[in-house]
Amino acid sequence: MMGDILIVDDERDIRELISDILKDEGYTTRLAGTSSECMAQIESAPPSLMILDIWLKDSDMDGIDILKIAKRDYPGVPVIIISGHGNIEIAVAAIKQGAYDYIEKPFNIDQLMVVIGRAMETSRLREENVQLKRRDAEPAVLVGQSAAFKSLKSALDKITKSNGRVMLTGPAGSGKELAARYIHANSGRSDKPFVSVGAASVEPDRMEEVLFGRESRDGTVEPGLLEQADGGILFFDEVADMPPGTQSKILRVLVDQTFQRVGGTEKVRVDIRVISSTNRDLSAEIAAGNFRQELYHRLAVVPVEVPSLDDRREDIPLLAEFFLELFNKTQGLPVRKLGDEAAALLQTMVWPGNVRQLKNMMERVLILGDGKGDIASSELPGSETPDDGDGDRVVLAGSLATLPLREARELFEREYLLTQINRFGGNISRTASFVGMERSALHRKLKSLGVVTSNKQGSRVAYLENSAD
C-alpha cells in the first residue's frame, strides 16, 4: 500500500470522487463528512495524509479548527486544504497554521494528484529520516560478566516493562546513555522515538525553546524535543546542568504531561517516559540551591547506579573485543583481536574516562596500528617505557628506586596484588591461579601486606586496610 489518506468533505460526491481516484493510484482511503467523524478517524489512527475541506456543514468545527488540532497533536501528518469558497486570505491562514498546500474547487485532478504526491513524499522522507536517526544510534547492547555488570543488567531488566521515571547515576563515560537506550529498546515504547537532550550542551536561554518548541506570531510552529519524543522516551543527559527556570517548567510537564510552546497560548499534550542521568551528587546540588528537590523526587522514582569501569575490571577485555568488532563493522577498520598481554595491561590501567575512554583507545589502536595480528601491549597508549638501548633492563619508578630492597619489595608486592585482585573482580581463586600461589598462601600474604577485600557495587574489591574505601 502507498499510504493511508483521510478525505474530509461535507459533499459526499466530492469525497467519493477523490477516494475513487486515489484508490486507482494504489492509495487506501478513509472518508469523513463532519468534524466529529474526522476527529474520530484521526484518534483511531493518524493517517499518512489528510485532504480537508474548509467549510463543513452541520459541524462544530471548520477546517481551520481541525487543522490547528491536527498540527498540534500530529505535526508529522501533512494536510492539504480544499475549498470552493477560497480566496487568498483563507489560503494564507491555512498555510500559516501548518497546511502543506491549498487547492480551490473546482480543482484539476492532475493538479491535486501532483500535490498529493509531493506531500506523501515529504511525509515519507521525514519518516525515513527518523528511522535513519534511530539506526545511527549506537546499538543498545550491554556487554559484561562481572558481578557489578550483572547487578546493573538485572535492575534494568526489571525497569524496562514499567513506565516509571528513572535516574541513572554514575561517573562520566560509564555508559548511562547506553543504559537508557537499553531500557528503550526493551520497553513497550521501542517503536517510538528515543530523544536525547544534553542539558549542558544547550545554551540556558535557549533551553525552553529547544524543549517546548516555538510558535511564531504568524502561526508557524517549530516542534520542540518534547513533541518529537511523543509516545517514546526523552532522555535528559546530565540533568544537573538544567537551568533553574527550566526546572520549574519541566516539573509542571511531569505533573500533567502538557506544556505551551514558546510564544504559544494553546496547551500541547504529550505521552513520554523520562529518563535522566547525572554524574554529580544531586543531594549536594539541592542543598546548594542549584536543583529543585521536587523535580528530583519526580525524576528519581527509580534510581539506578551505573558502575565505573574500575568497579568492573573483569569486563575490560570483553568490552575491548566488542569495540574492536564494532569499529570493523561500522568504519571498516581492520579485524584484530586483543593479545593476552594487552588484555592484562588494560585491566591494570587507570580509567578516569571509564568505558568511553576504553572505546576511544580501541579506535585509536585500530587507526594507528599496522593492522596485522593480535594487538600487542606495546601498541596501547601509555604503555611506552624509556628506551635506553637495553631491551632487558627494567626501569624502576622513582618511588621504588629510593627505597631499601625489603621495603621496595613489600611496596611492589602490595601494589601488584592489589592490581591483580581488582583485575579479577576480587576473585581470590582466579588471582591465586594467575600469580602462581596457593589460595591459602595468597590469603596470608594479603594479610601481612594489609590488603583487605570487601563488597562494593556488587563486586569484591581490594584496598589497603588503613586507607579510605
N, C-alpha and C positions, 0 to 999 in steps of 0.2 A: 504494500500500500504506500502511496506517495505522501499521504498526510490526511489529517482529520480536520475538516473545515466546518465551522458553525456559521450558518446563514440566518441572520435575524432581520426580518422584514414583515410588516403588518399586511402586505399584499401577498396572498397565497400564490398567485400565478408567478409573481416575480421570484419568490424564494424557491419554488419548484423548478422554474426555468433555469436558474443559476445552478441548482442542485443537479439537474439532468446533464448540464454541460460539463460540470466538474466530474461527475461520475464517468462520463465518456472519456475524460482525460486521465482516469485512474485514481482520482481522489475519493475518499469517503466523506460523507456529509452528514450533518445534523441540522434540524430546522427548528426555528422558534418564531412565533408570531407576536409575542408580547415580552415586556421586560421581565416579568416573573418567570416565564418559560426560559428566557435567555439565561437568567441568573441560576436557575435550577440546573441547566445544562452545563454551565461553567463550573459550578460547585461539584457536580458529579464527576467531571473530568475535564480539566482545561484543554481546549482544542489547540491544534497546531497554528490555526489562523482563524480570525473572526471577520466576517463581512457583515457590517452593521448599518442599518438604516437610521437616519437622524430622527425622523418622525415616526412614532409608534402609537397608533390609536389604541384606546382602552388600556393604557399602561400607566403605571405610577411614575416611571422614569422615561426620559427620552434618550436618544443615542449618546449624547454628550455625557449624561449622568452615568450611563453604563460604561462608557469609555473610561471615565475617571476611576471607577471602581476596578475595572479590568486592569488598567495600567498600575494601579496601586497594589493590587493583590497578586497579579500575574504579569509582571513587567516584561517577561520574555515572549508573551503572545502578541504577534503583530495584528493590528486592527485596520481594516480598510473601511472607510466611511462612504456610504452611498446615500443620495437624496435627490428627490425630484423638485425640491424647493431650494436648491442650492444657490448660494452666492458667495462672493469672495470672503465675507466676514465669517460665515459658517466654516468655510474651508480653513481659514487661518485659525479659528477657535479649535477645530478638530486636530490640526497639526500641533498646536501648542499643547494640547492635552495628551499628546503622545501617539496620535494616529499615524500609521505608516503612510497612507495616501488617502486621497479624496476623489470620488468619481460621481459625476452628476447623472441623473436619469433624464431621458432615456440614454443608457450607456451603450457604447460599442463593445460587443462581445470580445472582439480581438484585443481591444484596449484593456478590458477587465482581466483577460487571461494573462496578459503581459505583466500587469501589476501584481496579480496573484502569484505568478511565477517568481517575480523578484522578491516579494515578501516571504514566500516559502524558502527561497534560497538564503535570505538573510537569517531566517529562523534556524535553518539547518546549519549554517556556518557558526552561528552563536552556540548552538548545542555541541558542535564538533569542537569548538574552542574550549568549552567547559570540560569535555571528555579528555582532550589533549592535556589540559592542565592537571587533571586527575592522574593521567598516565605518567606525566612528567614527574610527579611527586615520587619521592623515594618509596620503595616497597615497604609496607608495614610488616617487616619480618623481624622478629626478636630472636637473637642468637645468644646461646649460653647454656651452661650446665651447672654452674656454681649454685650453692645454696641461696646466696643473695639474689641471683637471677631467678631461680625457681620461685622464691617468695614473691618477687615482683610480678612475675607472669601469672601466678595464682591469683593475686589481688586483681590484676587487670581482667582476667577471665571472668571473675565474679562481677565486675563492673559493667562489662560490655552490654549485657542484656537489660540493664536498668536505664533509667533516664536521669539519674542523679547527677548533679554538678560535681566535677572532680577537680581537686587542686593537686597538681604534681609538683613536688619539691625535690631539690637536688642540685648539685653544683653544675656550673655551666659546662656544656658539652657532654653531659651524662646520658642524653637520649630522651629528654622529656617530651619533645615534639614527636619522636618516633612512638613513644608510649601512647600519646594522644591519637596518633594515626592508627595504631593497633586497635584502640578502643573503637574508633570509627569504622574500620574495615570489618570488624567482627560484630557490629551492632545492627539493629534493625534500620539504621539510617545509612547503611553503607552505599546505597544507590543515590544518595543525596550529597550535596556539596560538603567538603571539608575546607573551611576558610580560616586561614591563619593570619593574625594581625600582631605584629611586633610592637608592643606598647612603647618600646624605646626607640623604634625606627621612625615613628610618626611625630612630626612637629606638634607640640602641645596645642597650638592654636588651630591646628587642622584636624585634631583627633575626632571631634564631634562630626565634622563633615565626612571624614573617612568612614566612620561607623554608621551614621544615620543617613548619609546621602544629602543631596541638596535639591531644593525646589526653587526655581527662578521665578521672578515676577511674571514672566510670560507663560508660565505653566510647565516649562521644560523640567523634566525630572532626571536626576542622576542618582541611581540607587547606590546606597552605601553597603558596607560589608554585612550588616545585619540582614538586609534584604537578600543579598547574594547567598547567604547561608541558610535561608529559609528551608525548613524541613531537615536540615543537616546539623553539622556541628560547627560552632565558632570557637576557635582556639586563641585565647589571649596569652601570647608568649611574653614572659617577664611582666606580669600584671602589676608588680610593684611600681613600675615606671609610668603607670597611667596617671594623667593629670588629675588633681583633686576635683575640679569642676566636672570632668567627665565621669569620675567615680560615682557621684551622686545621681547622674542621669542613667548610668548603666544599672545602678541599684533599682531604679524605677522600672527599667526594662525587664529586669529579672523578676520583679514582683508581678507585673501584669502582661508581659510579653508584647507590649505596644510602645511606640515612640513616635515622635514627629521629626520629619526631615528638617534640616537647617533651612529656614526661610519658608517652611510649610506650616499649614494650620491643621491639616487632617491627620488623624492617628493612623499609623500603619501597624498592622498586626503580623507577627511572625511566630513560627514554631521552631525554636532552636534549642539544642543542648549545648551548654557552655562548659568548656574545659579550660582551666588556667594553669599557668606554671610560674614558678619563681625560684631563683637561687638565693634569695635573701630571706632573712628572718622577719616574717610579717608581723610577729608579735612585737618586735622592736620598732618596726615601721609604724605600727598602730600607736605604740607608746610615745613615739616622737611626733605624732600628729600628721604623718605622711600618708597614712592609709586608713580608710574608714572601716571601723570594726564591724558595722552592719554589713558592708559589702563582703568582708572576709567570711563572715558566717554564711552568707548566701552562696559564695563561690566554693567554700571548702566543706560542702556537705559530705564528700568522700575524700579524705586526704590520703595521698599515696606518695611514699618516698622512693625516688629513683636512686639507686646506689651509685656511688662514684666507681670509676674503673679500679681504683686502689682497693675497693671492697670486693671486687670480683676478678682478681688477677688470674684466677683459674680459667676465665673465659677469654683472655687476651689472644692466645693462638687461634681459637675458633673465630673470633671477630676479625682477626687479621686475614685469615684464609677467606672469610666471607667477603671482605672488601676487595681482596685480590681478584676473586671471581666476578664481583660486581663491576669493577673497572674494565675487565676484559669484555664483558657483555655490553656495557653502556658506552665505553670510549674506545674499544678496540685495542686496548693496551695488551702487552704480551701476557700469555698464560704462564704464570710462575707459581711455584709453591714456596712455602716457608721452610727453610732448613731448620734442623733441630737446635743448632746453636743460636740461630737468630730468634727462634721462638722462646728459648730460655732467656736470652738477653732482654727481649721485650717485656718479659714478666718481672724483670728486676729494675726496669726503668721507672722514673718518676713521671706521672701523667697529670700535670695540672690542668690540661685541656681535656682530659678524660677520653671518651670514645671518639669524639670529634678529632682530637689530636692524633689518635691512632689511625683513623681513617685517612687523614691528610698525609701522615707519614707513609702509608702504604701506596698512596697515589704518587708521592714523590719518588719512592723507590722504583716503581714501575716506569716512570717517565725518564729518570736519570740513569737507571741501571742498564746493563748490556743486553738484557732480555734473554739470557741463556741460563739454564739450570736453576737449581733451587736458590733462593735468596740467602746469602751468607750474612753472618753477623756484622762483617766489615762494611756492608752496604747500608746499614742502618744509621741514620743521622745521630750524631752524638757518641758513636762507638769508636771514633778515632783516638789513637794514642800517639804521643810524640814519637817521631822516627829518629832514633839515634844511630841507625846503621846496624844495630844488633837485634835481629828479629827474635832472639830467645830471651832477651833481657826484659824483666818486668819493671815498669816504672812505678815506684811507690807514691801513694798520696802523701802530701805534706804531713798530715796528722800521724801517719804510721812511721814515717821516716825519722821523726824526732823522739820516738819512744824506745825504751829498752825492749829487748826481744820478748820477754814474758808478757809485758803489758800490750805490746803491739799484736802479739798472737791472740791474746784474750779479746782485744778490740775487734780484730779481724773475724774471729770465730763468732762473736756475738752478732756483728753486722751480717755476716754470711748466713748464719742460721735464721736470723730474723727475716732476711730476704727470701730464703728458700721456703720457710713455713708459710709466709704470706703468699708466695708464688703458688703454693699448692692448697690455698684456701684454708689453711690451718690444719690440714690433714697430716697428723704426725706419722702415720704408717707410710704414706707416699713420700714424705720428706726424708724419713729414715732410709727408705729404699734408694732414693736418689743420691743422698750424701754418703751412702755406704756404711751405715751404722745400724746396730740392733736398736729396736724401738726403745727398750729399757735403758740402753746406754745413752740414747738421744735425750730421753727424759732427764737423766742425771746430769747430762751436760747442760741442758737448758736451765735446770735449777741452779747449777753452780754459776752460770753466767747471769742469773737474774732475769731470765726471759720467761714470761708467762703468756698464756693464751686465754682468750675469752670470746664470748659470742658478741657479734656486732653486725647489724644489717643482715642477720640470718646466716652469717659465715663466722668461722673461728679465725681470729687474727691474733698475731703475736706482737708484744710490745715489752719494753723494759719495765721491771717491777716498780721502780721508783719514778717512772715518767708518767705524765698525764695521758690518760686514754683518749 
